[in-house]
Amino acid sequence: MSFKIKLNVDRTVRDLYPGLTRNEVYIISEQIEENWDYSNLIDEVKTLTEQYAKADKIDLEGKDGVAE
């Protein structure tokens, strides 16, 4: 089983700014996709993992793949 989070960038840009032309949406969306920094998303997943693991009493100690 695999869990994914997907975001349609052009649809989101269009929803946020419905007054943009198709070409403007394309130009902005293309630049967002090409320059997206995934590190914030990864940091958020890490934070949520720690929160949910704590709430569900799952021990993460030594399970992070970092050599000690």
Phi and psi in radians as a Rosetta constraint file:
Dihedral C 1 N 2 CA 2 C 2 CIRCULARHARMONIC -2.331 0.35
Dihedral N 2 CA 2 C 2 N 3 CIRCULARHARMONIC 2.366 0.35
Dihedral C 2 N 3 CA 3 C 3 CIRCULARHARMONIC -1.932 0.35
Dihedral N 3 CA 3 C 3 N 4 CIRCULARHARMONIC 2.307 0.35
Dihedral C 3 N 4 CA 4 C 4 CIRCULARHARMONIC -2.297 0.35
Dihedral N 4 CA 4 C 4 N 5 CIRCULARHARMONIC 2.617 0.35
Dihedral C 4 N 5 CA 5 C 5 CIRCULARHARMONIC -2.030 0.35
Dihedral N 5 CA 5 C 5 N 6 CIRCULARHARMONIC 2.125 0.35
Dihedral C 5 N 6 CA 6 C 6 CIRCULARHARMONIC -2.099 0.35
Dihedral N 6 CA 6 C 6 N 7 CIRCULARHARMONIC 2.562 0.35
Dihedral C 6 N 7 CA 7 C 7 CIRCULARHARMONIC -2.369 0.35
Dihedral N 7 CA 7 C 7 N 8 CIRCULARHARMONIC 2.157 0.35
Dihedral C 7 N 8 CA 8 C 8 CIRCULARHARMONIC -1.468 0.35
Dihedral N 8 CA 8 C 8 N 9 CIRCULARHARMONIC 1.796 0.35
Dihedral C 8 N 9 CA 9 C 9 CIRCULARHARMONIC -1.098 0.35
Dihedral N 9 CA 9 C 9 N 10 CIRCULARHARMONIC -0.841 0.35
Dihedral C 9 N 10 CA 10 C 10 CIRCULARHARMONIC -1.144 0.35
Dihedral N 10 CA 10 C 10 N 11 CIRCULARHARMONIC -0.645 0.35
Dihedral C 10 N 11 CA 11 C 11 CIRCULARHARMONIC -1.140 0.35
Dihedral N 11 CA 11 C 11 N 12 CIRCULARHARMONIC -0.711 0.35
Dihedral C 11 N 12 CA 12 C 12 CIRCULARHARMONIC -1.140 0.35
Dihedral N 12 CA 12 C 12 N 13 CIRCULARHARMONIC -0.787 0.35
Dihedral C 12 N 13 CA 13 C 13 CIRCULARHARMONIC -1.058 0.35
Dihedral N 13 CA 13 C 13 N 14 CIRCULARHARMONIC -0.753 0.35
Dihedral C 13 N 14 CA 14 C 14 CIRCULARHARMONIC -1.123 0.35
Dihedral N 14 CA 14 C 14 N 15 CIRCULARHARMONIC -0.702 0.35
Dihedral C 14 N 15 CA 15 C 15 CIRCULARHARMONIC -1.164 0.35
Dihedral N 15 CA 15 C 15 N 16 CIRCULARHARMONIC -0.676 0.35
Dihedral C 15 N 16 CA 16 C 16 CIRCULARHARMONIC -1.254 0.35
Dihedral N 16 CA 16 C 16 N 17 CIRCULARHARMONIC -0.607 0.35
Dihedral C 16 N 17 CA 17 C 17 CIRCULARHARMONIC -2.319 0.35
Dihedral N 17 CA 17 C 17 N 18 CIRCULARHARMONIC 1.289 0.35
Dihedral C 17 N 18 CA 18 C 18 CIRCULARHARMONIC -1.111 0.35
Dihedral N 18 CA 18 C 18 N 19 CIRCULARHARMONIC -0.247 0.35
Dihedral C 18 N 19 CA 19 C 19 CIRCULARHARMONIC -1.430 0.35
Dihedral N 19 CA 19 C 19 N 20 CIRCULARHARMONIC -0.114 0.35
Dihedral C 19 N 20 CA 20 C 20 CIRCULARHARMONIC -1.264 0.35
Dihedral N 20 CA 20 C 20 N 21 CIRCULARHARMONIC 2.601 0.35
Dihedral C 20 N 21 CA 21 C 21 CIRCULARHARMONIC -1.324 0.35
Dihedral N 21 CA 21 C 21 N 22 CIRCULARHARMONIC 2.873 0.35
Dihedral C 21 N 22 CA 22 C 22 CIRCULARHARMONIC -1.001 0.35
Dihedral N 22 CA 22 C 22 N 23 CIRCULARHARMONIC -0.720 0.35
Dihedral C 22 N 23 CA 23 C 23 CIRCULARHARMONIC -1.138 0.35
Dihedral N 23 CA 23 C 23 N 24 CIRCULARHARMONIC -0.722 0.35
Dihedral C 23 N 24 CA 24 C 24 CIRCULARHARMONIC -1.122 0.35
Dihedral N 24 CA 24 C 24 N 25 CIRCULARHARMONIC -0.734 0.35
Dihedral C 24 N 25 CA 25 C 25 CIRCULARHARMONIC -1.067 0.35
Dihedral N 25 CA 25 C 25 N 26 CIRCULARHARMONIC -0.760 0.35
Dihedral C 25 N 26 CA 26 C 26 CIRCULARHARMONIC -1.070 0.35
Dihedral N 26 CA 26 C 26 N 27 CIRCULARHARMONIC -0.841 0.35
Dihedral C 26 N 27 CA 27 C 27 CIRCULARHARMONIC -1.066 0.35
Dihedral N 27 CA 27 C 27 N 28 CIRCULARHARMONIC -0.833 0.35
Dihedral C 27 N 28 CA 28 C 28 CIRCULARHARMONIC -1.150 0.35
Dihedral N 28 CA 28 C 28 N 29 CIRCULARHARMONIC -0.810 0.35
Dihedral C 28 N 29 CA 29 C 29 CIRCULARHARMONIC -1.090 0.35
Dihedral N 29 CA 29 C 29 N 30 CIRCULARHARMONIC -0.718 0.35
Dihedral C 29 N 30 CA 30 C 30 CIRCULARHARMONIC -1.063 0.35
Dihedral N 30 CA 30 C 30 N 31 CIRCULARHARMONIC -0.763 0.35
Dihedral C 30 N 31 CA 31 C 31 CIRCULARHARMONIC -1.194 0.35
Dihedral N 31 CA 31 C 31 N 32 CIRCULARHARMONIC -0.681 0.35
Dihedral C 31 N 32 CA 32 C 32 CIRCULARHARMONIC -1.059 0.35
Dihedral N 32 CA 32 C 32 N 33 CIRCULARHARMONIC -0.851 0.35
Dihedral C 32 N 33 CA 33 C 33 CIRCULARHARMONIC -1.096 0.35
Dihedral N 33 CA 33 C 33 N 34 CIRCULARHARMONIC -0.738 0.35
Dihedral C 33 N 34 CA 34 C 34 CIRCULARHARMONIC -1.226 0.35
Dihedral N 34 CA 34 C 34 N 35 CIRCULARHARMONIC -0.487 0.35
Dihedral C 34 N 35 CA 35 C 35 CIRCULARHARMONIC -1.954 0.35
Dihedral N 35 CA 35 C 35 N 36 CIRCULARHARMONIC 0.192 0.35
Dihedral C 35 N 36 CA 36 C 36 CIRCULARHARMONIC -1.095 0.35
Dihedral N 36 CA 36 C 36 N 37 CIRCULARHARMONIC 2.345 0.35
Dihedral C 36 N 37 CA 37 C 37 CIRCULARHARMONIC -1.810 0.35
Dihedral N 37 CA 37 C 37 N 38 CIRCULARHARMONIC 1.922 0.35
Dihedral C 37 N 38 CA 38 C 38 CIRCULARHARMONIC -1.352 0.35
Dihedral N 38 CA 38 C 38 N 39 CIRCULARHARMONIC -0.172 0.35
Dihedral C 38 N 39 CA 39 C 39 CIRCULARHARMONIC -1.069 0.35
Dihedral N 39 CA 39 C 39 N 40 CIRCULARHARMONIC -0.648 0.35
Dihedral C 39 N 40 CA 40 C 40 CIRCULARHARMONIC -1.136 0.35
Dihedral N 40 CA 40 C 40 N 41 CIRCULARHARMONIC -0.699 0.35
Dihedral C 40 N 41 CA 41 C 41 CIRCULARHARMONIC -1.141 0.35
Dihedral N 41 CA 41 C 41 N 42 CIRCULARHARMONIC -0.739 0.35
Dihedral C 41 N 42 CA 42 C 42 CIRCULARHARMONIC -1.128 0.35
Dihedral N 42 CA 42 C 42 N 43 CIRCULARHARMONIC -0.725 0.35
Dihedral C 42 N 43 CA 43 C 43 CIRCULARHARMONIC -1.073 0.35
Dihedral N 43 CA 43 C 43 N 44 CIRCULARHARMONIC -0.698 0.35
Dihedral C 43 N 44 CA 44 C 44 CIRCULARHARMONIC -1.145 0.35
Dihedral N 44 CA 44 C 44 N 45 CIRCULARHARMONIC -0.721 0.35
Dihedral C 44 N 45 CA 45 C 45 CIRCULARHARMONIC -1.119 0.35
Dihedral N 45 CA 45 C 45 N 46 CIRCULARHARMONIC -0.699 0.35
Dihedral C 45 N 46 CA 46 C 46 CIRCULARHARMONIC -1.090 0.35
Dihedral N 46 CA 46 C 46 N 47 CIRCULARHARMONIC -0.805 0.35
Dihedral C 46 N 47 CA 47 C 47 CIRCULARHARMONIC -1.063 0.35
Dihedral N 47 CA 47 C 47 N 48 CIRCULARHARMONIC -0.806 0.35
Dihedral C 47 N 48 CA 48 C 48 CIRCULARHARMONIC -1.144 0.35
Dihedral N 48 CA 48 C 48 N 49 CIRCULARHARMONIC -0.654 0.35
Dihedral C 48 N 49 CA 49 C 49 CIRCULARHARMONIC -1.026 0.35
Dihedral N 49 CA 49 C 49 N 50 CIRCULARHARMONIC -0.805 0.35
Dihedral C 49 N 50 CA 50 C 50 CIRCULARHARMONIC -1.119 0.35
Dihedral N 50 CA 50 C 50 N 51 CIRCULARHARMONIC -0.726 0.35
Dihedral C 50 N 51 CA 51 C 51 CIRCULARHARMONIC -1.125 0.35
Dihedral N 51 CA 51 C 51 N 52 CIRCULARHARMONIC -0.841 0.35
Dihedral C 51 N 52 CA 52 C 52 CIRCULARHARMONIC -1.215 0.35
Dihedral N 52 CA 52 C 52 N 53 CIRCULARHARMONIC -0.642 0.35
Dihedral C 52 N 53 CA 53 C 53 CIRCULARHARMONIC -1.089 0.35
Dihedral N 53 CA 53 C 53 N 54 CIRCULARHARMONIC -0.753 0.35
Dihedral C 53 N 54 CA 54 C 54 CIRCULARHARMONIC -1.084 0.35
Dihedral N 54 CA 54 C 54 N 55 CIRCULARHARMONIC -0.822 0.35
Dihedral C 54 N 55 CA 55 C 55 CIRCULARHARMONIC -1.096 0.35
Dihedral N 55 CA 55 C 55 N 56 CIRCULARHARMONIC -0.585 0.35
Dihedral C 55 N 56 CA 56 C 56 CIRCULARHARMONIC -1.683 0.35
Dihedral N 56 CA 56 C 56 N 57 CIRCULARHARMONIC 0.148 0.35
Dihedral C 56 N 57 CA 57 C 57 CIRCULARHARMONIC 0.998 0.35
Dihedral N 57 CA 57 C 57 N 58 CIRCULARHARMONIC 0.766 0.35
Dihedral C 57 N 58 CA 58 C 58 CIRCULARHARMONIC -1.804 0.35
Dihedral N 58 CA 58 C 58 N 59 CIRCULARHARMONIC 2.150 0.35
Dihedral C 58 N 59 CA 59 C 59 CIRCULARHARMONIC -1.404 0.35
Dihedral N 59 CA 59 C 59 N 60 CIRCULARHARMONIC 2.124 0.35
Dihedral C 59 N 60 CA 60 C 60 CIRCULARHARMONIC -1.718 0.35
Dihedral N 60 CA 60 C 60 N 61 CIRCULARHARMONIC -0.084 0.35
Dihedral C 60 N 61 CA 61 C 61 CIRCULARHARMONIC -0.967 0.35
Dihedral N 61 CA 61 C 61 N 62 CIRCULARHARMONIC 2.157 0.35
Dihedral C 61 N 62 CA 62 C 62 CIRCULARHARMONIC 1.318 0.35
Dihedral N 62 CA 62 C 62 N 63 CIRCULARHARMONIC 0.124 0.35
Dihedral C 62 N 63 CA 63 C 63 CIRCULARHARMONIC -1.889 0.35
Dihedral N 63 CA 63 C 63 N 64 CIRCULARHARMONIC 0.217 0.35
Dihedral C 63 N 64 CA 64 C 64 CIRCULARHARMONIC -1.619 0.35
Dihedral N 64 CA 64 C 64 N 65 CIRCULARHARMONIC -0.033 0.35
Dihedral C 64 N 65 CA 65 C 65 CIRCULARHARMONIC 1.380 0.35
Dihedral N 65 CA 65 C 65 N 66 CIRCULARHARMONIC 0.084 0.35
Dihedral C 65 N 66 CA 66 C 66 CIRCULARHARMONIC -1.587 0.35
Dihedral N 66 CA 66 C 66 N 67 CIRCULARHARMONIC 2.191 0.35
Dihedral C 66 N 67 CA 67 C 67 CIRCULARHARMONIC -1.217 0.35
Dihedral N 67 CA 67 C 67 N 68 CIRCULARHARMONIC 2.402 0.35
